Amino acid sequence: MEEKHDIVASKFSTKPISHGQSQRQPHVAAQMEKAGIKLVIFKGASSNLAVELAKVMVRYAR
């Protein structure tokens, strides 16, 4: 006995963009500048990554 499988094609549609809404602006959590190099860390960023980037910046940006 042979099995039949129906293939269902999914249909995704995008939501219409409302022009009345303002675009979401990222929130700055911390800023650092050394030797002309600026590091900006935004809320929601990985804290471990932010710490490692700051360490590298302090060590090598002379």
MOPAC internal coordinates of N, CA, C and O (Angstrom, degrees):
PM7 1SCF
backbone

  N    0.0000 0     0.00 0     0.00 0    0    0    0
  C    1.4500 1     0.00 0     0.00 0    1    0    0
  C    1.5311 1   108.28 1     0.00 0    2    1    0
  O    1.2310 1   120.92 1   -48.09 1    3    2    1
  N    1.2793 1   115.84 1   131.91 1    3    2    1
  C    1.4647 1   121.81 1  -175.16 1    5    3    2
  C    1.5269 1   110.29 1   -96.50 1    6    5    3
  O    1.2310 1   121.25 1   -45.39 1    7    6    5
  N    1.3530 1   115.21 1   134.61 1    7    6    5
  C    1.4640 1   119.89 1   178.91 1    9    7    6
  C    1.5195 1   109.90 1   -89.91 1   10    9    7
  O    1.2310 1   120.92 1   -34.90 1   11   10    9
  N    1.2993 1   115.84 1   145.10 1   11   10    9
  C    1.4600 1   121.12 1   176.96 1   13   11   10
  C    1.5230 1   108.66 1  -111.93 1   14   13   11
  O    1.2310 1   121.62 1   -45.26 1   15   14   13
  N    1.3217 1   114.50 1   134.74 1   15   14   13
  C    1.4633 1   120.34 1   178.07 1   17   15   14
  C    1.5195 1   108.70 1  -120.05 1   18   17   15
  O    1.2310 1   121.08 1   -52.36 1   19   18   17
  N    1.2917 1   115.55 1   127.64 1   19   18   17
  C    1.4611 1   119.92 1   176.32 1   21   19   18
  C    1.5231 1   108.81 1   -90.12 1   22   21   19
  O    1.2310 1   120.70 1   -47.64 1   23   22   21
  N    1.3030 1   116.26 1   132.36 1   23   22   21
  C    1.4602 1   121.42 1   176.37 1   25   23   22
  C    1.5180 1   107.44 1   -96.71 1   26   25   23
  O    1.2310 1   121.46 1   -59.52 1   27   26   25
  N    1.3054 1   114.81 1   120.48 1   27   26   25
  C    1.4570 1   120.27 1  -179.14 1   29   27   26
  C    1.5179 1   107.90 1  -104.38 1   30   29   27
  O    1.2310 1   120.79 1   -60.51 1   31   30   29
  N    1.3151 1   116.10 1   119.49 1   31   30   29
  C    1.4661 1   120.59 1   178.58 1   33   31   30
  C    1.5233 1   108.51 1   -83.39 1   34   33   31
  O    1.2310 1   121.03 1   -51.84 1   35   34   33
  N    1.3149 1   115.64 1   128.16 1   35   34   33
  C    1.4598 1   119.07 1   179.25 1   37   35   34
  C    1.5239 1   109.66 1   -81.39 1   38   37   35
  O    1.2310 1   121.29 1   -33.29 1   39   38   37
  N    1.2941 1   115.14 1   146.71 1   39   38   37
  C    1.4609 1   120.89 1   179.66 1   41   39   38
  C    1.5225 1   107.80 1  -123.91 1   42   41   39
  O    1.2310 1   121.25 1   -70.70 1   43   42   41
  N    1.3206 1   115.22 1   109.30 1   43   42   41
  C    1.4552 1   120.83 1   178.11 1   45   43   42
  C    1.5178 1   108.73 1  -102.86 1   46   45   43
  O    1.2310 1   121.22 1   -40.82 1   47   46   45
  N    1.2973 1   115.28 1   139.18 1   47   46   45
  C    1.4581 1   119.06 1   176.12 1   49   47   46
  C    1.5271 1   108.38 1  -131.08 1   50   49   47
  O    1.2310 1   121.30 1   -31.36 1   51   50   49
  N    1.3054 1   115.12 1   148.64 1   51   50   49
  C    1.4570 1   119.49 1   179.84 1   53   51   50
  C    1.5185 1   109.66 1   -85.61 1   54   53   51
  O    1.2310 1   121.60 1   -27.48 1   55   54   53
  N    1.3064 1   114.55 1   152.52 1   55   54   53
  C    1.4551 1   119.47 1   177.90 1   57   55   54
  C    1.5210 1   109.03 1   -76.83 1   58   57   55
  O    1.2310 1   120.06 1   -37.00 1   59   58   57
  N    1.3064 1   117.48 1   143.00 1   59   58   57
  C    1.4646 1   118.78 1   176.89 1   61   59   58
  C    1.5275 1   110.52 1   -66.26 1   62   61   59
  O    1.2310 1   120.87 1   -38.51 1   63   62   61
  N    1.3125 1   115.93 1   141.49 1   63   62   61
  C    1.4582 1   121.59 1  -178.80 1   65   63   62
  C    1.5215 1   109.14 1   -86.14 1   66   65   63
  O    1.2310 1   121.14 1   -54.27 1   67   66   65
  N    1.3135 1   115.42 1   125.73 1   67   66   65
  C    1.4492 1   120.70 1   176.90 1   69   67   66
  C    1.5250 1   108.29 1   -87.03 1   70   69   67
  O    1.2310 1   120.53 1   -55.19 1   71   70   69
  N    1.3080 1   116.58 1   124.81 1   71   70   69
  C    1.4608 1   120.22 1  -178.09 1   73   71   70
  C    1.5250 1   111.96 1   -76.85 1   74   73   71
  O    1.2310 1   120.05 1   168.57 1   75   74   73
  N    1.3202 1   117.51 1   -11.43 1   75   74   73
  C    1.4514 1   120.99 1   179.57 1   77   75   74
  C    1.5189 1   112.76 1   -78.20 1   78   77   75
  O    1.2310 1   120.36 1   160.46 1   79   78   77
  N    1.3333 1   116.91 1   -19.54 1   79   78   77
  C    1.4586 1   119.78 1  -178.88 1   81   79   78
  C    1.5204 1   110.19 1   -83.91 1   82   81   79
  O    1.2310 1   121.19 1   -40.24 1   83   82   81
  N    1.3210 1   115.32 1   139.76 1   83   82   81
  C    1.4589 1   118.99 1   175.55 1   85   83   82
  C    1.5212 1   108.48 1   -83.24 1   86   85   83
  O    1.2310 1   120.71 1   -28.85 1   87   86   85
  N    1.3149 1   116.24 1   151.15 1   87   86   85
  C    1.4487 1   120.01 1   179.85 1   89   87   86
  C    1.5171 1   109.35 1   -72.19 1   90   89   87
  O    1.2310 1   121.15 1   -33.68 1   91   90   89
  N    1.3071 1   115.40 1   146.32 1   91   90   89
  C    1.4638 1   121.19 1  -179.11 1   93   91   90
  C    1.5171 1   109.52 1   -72.90 1   94   93   91
  O    1.2310 1   120.86 1   -54.25 1   95   94   93
  N    1.3159 1   115.96 1   125.75 1   95   94   93
  C    1.4538 1   121.89 1   179.26 1   97   95   94
  C    1.5252 1   108.83 1   -96.87 1   98   97   95
  O    1.2310 1   119.83 1   -47.01 1   99   98   97
  N    1.3306 1   117.93 1   132.99 1   99   98   97
  C    1.4608 1   119.57 1   177.80 1  101   99   98
  C    1.5273 1   110.90 1   -68.98 1  102  101   99
  O    1.2310 1   120.85 1   -35.52 1  103  102  101
  N    1.3197 1   115.99 1   144.48 1  103  102  101
  C    1.4594 1   121.39 1  -179.36 1  105  103  102
  C    1.5205 1   109.80 1   -94.29 1  106  105  103
  O    1.2310 1   120.95 1   -50.51 1  107  106  105
  N    1.3017 1   115.79 1   129.49 1  107  106  105
  C    1.4580 1   121.52 1  -179.89 1  109  107  106
  C    1.5269 1   108.63 1   -80.65 1  110  109  107
  O    1.2310 1   120.66 1   -51.88 1  111  110  109
  N    1.3330 1   116.35 1   128.12 1  111  110  109
  C    1.4632 1   121.11 1   177.93 1  113  111  110
  C    1.5211 1   110.85 1   -95.20 1  114  113  111
  O    1.2310 1   120.17 1   142.54 1  115  114  113
  N    1.3360 1   117.28 1   -37.46 1  115  114  113
  C    1.4689 1   120.65 1  -178.80 1  117  115  114
  C    1.5175 1   109.85 1  -156.62 1  118  117  115
  O    1.2310 1   121.14 1   -30.27 1  119  118  117
  N    1.3332 1   115.43 1   149.73 1  119  118  117
  C    1.4612 1   121.84 1   175.54 1  121  119  118
  C    1.5169 1   108.28 1  -132.25 1  122  121  119
  O    1.2310 1   121.33 1   -33.96 1  123  122  121
  N    1.3320 1   115.07 1   146.04 1  123  122  121
  C    1.4584 1   120.25 1  -179.64 1  125  123  122
  C    1.5179 1   107.69 1  -147.33 1  126  125  123
  O    1.2310 1   120.31 1   -43.45 1  127  126  125
  N    1.3232 1   117.01 1   136.55 1  127  126  125
  C    1.4591 1   120.55 1   178.03 1  129  127  126
  C    1.5177 1   109.13 1  -134.80 1  130  129  127
  O    1.2310 1   121.26 1   -48.83 1  131  130  129
  N    1.3233 1   115.19 1   131.17 1  131  130  129
  C    1.4595 1   120.70 1   179.34 1  133  131  130
  C    1.5176 1   108.48 1  -149.85 1  134  133  131
  O    1.2310 1   120.77 1   -51.17 1  135  134  133
  N    1.3212 1   116.13 1   128.83 1  135  134  133
  C    1.4673 1   123.46 1   177.74 1  137  135  134
  C    1.5278 1   112.02 1    53.61 1  138  137  135
  O    1.2310 1   120.69 1  -139.21 1  139  138  137
  N    1.3211 1   116.28 1    40.79 1  139  138  137
  C    1.4592 1   120.38 1   176.83 1  141  139  138
  C    1.5178 1   114.60 1    78.76 1  142  141  139
  O    1.2310 1   119.92 1  -174.46 1  143  142  141
  N    1.3202 1   117.76 1     5.54 1  143  142  141
  C    1.4683 1   122.04 1   178.17 1  145  143  142
  C    1.5175 1   107.65 1  -109.21 1  146  145  143
  O    1.2310 1   120.93 1   -51.31 1  147  146  145
  N    1.3178 1   115.82 1   128.69 1  147  146  145
  C    1.4555 1   120.83 1  -177.13 1  149  147  146
  C    1.5256 1   109.59 1  -111.74 1  150  149  147
  O    1.2310 1   120.54 1   -49.92 1  151  150  149
  N    1.3254 1   116.57 1   130.08 1  151  150  149
  C    1.4595 1   123.12 1   177.11 1  153  151  150
  C    1.5194 1   107.57 1  -115.38 1  154  153  151
  O    1.2310 1   120.57 1   -56.29 1  155  154  153
  N    1.3282 1   116.51 1   123.71 1  155  154  153
  C    1.4611 1   121.97 1   178.50 1  157  155  154
  C    1.5225 1   107.57 1  -119.28 1  158  157  155
  O    1.2310 1   120.49 1   -54.04 1  159  158  157
  N    1.3137 1   116.66 1   125.96 1  159  158  157
  C    1.4612 1   122.32 1   179.63 1  161  159  158
  C    1.5244 1   107.61 1  -112.36 1  162  161  159
  O    1.2310 1   120.76 1   -51.44 1  163  162  161
  N    1.3180 1   116.15 1   128.56 1  163  162  161
  C    1.4562 1   121.89 1  -177.14 1  165  163  162
  C    1.5211 1   110.70 1  -100.12 1  166  165  163
  O    1.2310 1   121.03 1   -25.35 1  167  166  165
  N    1.3343 1   115.64 1   154.65 1  167  166  165
  C    1.4609 1   120.71 1   176.06 1  169  167  166
  C    1.5224 1   108.58 1   -59.51 1  170  169  167
  O    1.2310 1   121.04 1   -39.51 1  171  170  169
  N    1.3095 1   115.62 1   140.49 1  171  170  169
  C    1.4536 1   120.57 1   179.83 1  173  171  170
  C    1.5173 1   112.97 1    94.09 1  174  173  171
  O    1.2310 1   120.37 1   170.46 1  175  174  173
  N    1.3358 1   116.90 1    -9.54 1  175  174  173
  C    1.4643 1   120.06 1   178.24 1  177  175  174
  C    1.5258 1   109.02 1   -75.13 1  178  177  175
  O    1.2310 1   120.91 1   -25.09 1  179  178  177
  N    1.3058 1   115.86 1   154.91 1  179  178  177
  C    1.4603 1   121.36 1   178.44 1  181  179  178
  C    1.5266 1   109.37 1   -63.89 1  182  181  179
  O    1.2310 1   120.72 1   -55.35 1  183  182  181
  N    1.3247 1   116.22 1   124.65 1  183  182  181
  C    1.4657 1   119.40 1  -178.52 1  185  183  182
  C    1.5225 1   111.46 1   -67.12 1  186  185  183
  O    1.2310 1   119.94 1   144.27 1  187  186  185
  N    1.3226 1   117.72 1   -35.73 1  187  186  185
  C    1.4675 1   120.25 1   178.24 1  189  187  186
  C    1.5248 1   111.04 1   -64.36 1  190  189  187
  O    1.2310 1   120.54 1   137.82 1  191  190  189
  N    1.3138 1   116.57 1   -42.18 1  191  190  189
  C    1.4649 1   120.69 1   178.36 1  193  191  190
  C    1.5249 1   110.34 1   -64.57 1  194  193  191
  O    1.2310 1   120.36 1   138.06 1  195  194  193
  N    1.3278 1   116.92 1   -41.94 1  195  194  193
  C    1.4643 1   120.75 1   179.93 1  197  195  194
  C    1.5250 1   111.15 1   -62.12 1  198  197  195
  O    1.2310 1   119.99 1   138.67 1  199  198  197
  N    1.3197 1   117.63 1   -41.33 1  199  198  197
  C    1.4635 1   121.44 1   179.26 1  201  199  198
  C    1.5212 1   110.53 1   -65.21 1  202  201  199
  O    1.2310 1   120.13 1   135.97 1  203  202  201
  N    1.3272 1   117.35 1   -44.03 1  203  202  201
  C    1.4651 1   120.63 1   179.99 1  205  203  202
  C    1.5305 1   111.35 1   -64.54 1  206  205  203
  O    1.2310 1   120.14 1   139.46 1  207  206  205
  N    1.3325 1   117.34 1   -40.54 1  207  206  205
  C    1.4663 1   120.50 1   177.75 1  209  207  206
  C    1.5266 1   110.97 1   -63.80 1  210  209  207
  O    1.2310 1   120.51 1   138.42 1  211  210  209
  N    1.3223 1   116.63 1   -41.58 1  211  210  209
  C    1.4660 1   120.18 1   179.10 1  213  211  210
  C    1.5235 1   110.98 1   -64.77 1  214  213  211
  O    1.2310 1   119.90 1   139.49 1  215  214  213
  N    1.3316 1   117.79 1   -40.51 1  215  214  213
  C    1.4692 1   121.29 1   177.80 1  217  215  214
  C    1.5226 1   111.15 1   -60.64 1  218  217  215
  O    1.2310 1   120.75 1   133.37 1  219  218  217
  N    1.3246 1   116.17 1   -46.63 1  219  218  217
  C    1.4685 1   120.64 1  -179.66 1  221  219  218
  C    1.5156 1   110.18 1   -63.92 1  222  221  219
  O    1.2310 1   120.42 1   139.41 1  223  222  221
  N    1.3222 1   116.81 1   -40.59 1  223  222  221
  C    1.4582 1   120.16 1  -179.14 1  225  223  222
  C    1.5244 1   111.18 1   -64.26 1  226  225  223
  O    1.2310 1   120.16 1   136.21 1  227  226  225
  N    1.3228 1   117.30 1   -43.79 1  227  226  225
  C    1.4641 1   120.82 1   179.56 1  229  227  226
  C    1.5224 1   110.41 1   -65.42 1  230  229  227
  O    1.2310 1   120.25 1   141.13 1  231  230  229
  N    1.3115 1   117.12 1   -38.87 1  231  230  229
  C    1.4587 1   120.89 1  -176.46 1  233  231  230
  C    1.5268 1   112.59 1   -71.25 1  234  233  231
  O    1.2310 1   119.79 1   137.31 1  235  234  233
  N    1.3396 1   118.02 1   -42.69 1  235  234  233
  C    1.4585 1   120.31 1  -170.29 1  237  235  234
  C    1.5263 1   115.37 1  -105.86 1  238  237  235
  O    1.2310 1   119.00 1   164.37 1  239  238  237
  N    1.3080 1   119.52 1   -15.63 1  239  238  237
  C    1.4697 1   120.98 1  -178.60 1  241  239  238
  C    1.5227 1   109.44 1   -87.94 1  242  241  239
  O    1.2310 1   120.69 1   -94.62 1  243  242  241
  N    1.3166 1   116.28 1    85.38 1  243  242  241
  C    1.4713 1   120.69 1  -179.47 1  245  243  242
  C    1.4921 1   110.36 1  -116.75 1  246  245  243
  O    1.2310 1   120.10 1   180.00 1  247  246  245

